[in-house]
Amino acid sequence: MTGIVSVIIVIVVAVVLGWITSRAWRLRNTALRIVAGLVSGLLTVVLAVVSIVGLAGVYRLYAPHGGPPTAITASASPDRLAVATRRVSGCAGCHSSTGDLPLDGGNMNFLAGLGTLVAPNLTPGGPLKDWSDGEIVRAIREGIDRDGHPLIIMPSDALHNLSDDDVSTLVAYMRTQPAVNHATPSRDLSLPALLLIGAGLFPTAEQPHITAPQIAPPPGTSAYGQYLVDTTGCAVCHGPDLRGRAPGGFGPPAGPNLRVIVPTWQEDAFVKFFRTGQDPNGRNIDNAAMPWKDIGQAYTDDELRAMYTYLHSLT
């Protein structure tokens, strides 16, 4: 609420300065009238712009967004839960206090200097115990919380492509975790953060509402490899077409052009990289720059080969 209070204060100050400006232009002293009118008028315009952009940020974060959650009850077989256990290993970097399972909530403030944002506890001991399965599915794939507010710094742009079966399995896994009592602070954004969001410089996680069934391609195919690449979020670092992303700005490290690199690798070397972190040239890659450990834990050799087949087919 810090940012909302700040926006209200800015609006009040802008109104007061507007009144002062109108009074300044009535002064009898010409020099004083021009100076006071211009200074107070300029400040009024600046604060009016800040107010408008701040209100846009408030709207984008706190007005109801998205469609209604799906009415589902998540369930999964023991085999599917085992798959989910591998998949959610990539979530532990943000949603775990230890960097490992269970997903008891993080310790890092992702908005240091701009507010407070700590990844919440996703075990039955956290706030999800009061959410429906459909609300969790919507949060994962559409970036919308229980109250209809957009999430931020949540990879829903990649998870938006998850199949109905896969996302239901993830929810079922979350319900089976041990309940951990680890409270994390509520999200609280400052005025600068709201201005960045209102100006479109800091996007929310909101994605289009899903209305049609989503089905994953058959395992072992190139199409399944693309599905895994898409839902892993490779495009976040490597660019929307995987041709690499220029460094700079907000977000994770800029990744290289996979359309150039992967076709020069052999399939076994590709799989080995995600097991050891060593590329075919013998270089050991830092997991902080390229999360090969998380990806390696999430996928079997056959799934990695499907990803390789897809990436190798790109020109």
Secondary structure, 3 states (H helix, E strand, C coil): CHHHHHHHHHHHHHHHHHHHHHHHCCCCCHHHHHHHHHHHHHHHHHHHHHHHHHHHHHHHHHCCCCCCCCCCCCCCCHHHHHHHHHHHHHHHHHHCCCCCCCCCCCCCCCCCCCEECCCCCCCCCCHHHHCCHHHHHHHHHHCECCCCCECCCCCHHHHCCCCHHHHHHHHHHHHHCCCCCCCCCCCEECHHHHHHHHCCCCCCCCCCCCCCCCCCCCCCCHHHHHHHHHHHCHHHHHCCCCCCCCCCCCCCCCCCCHHHHHHHCCHHHHHHHHHHCECCCCCECCCCCCCHHHHHHHCCHHHHHHHHHHHHHCC
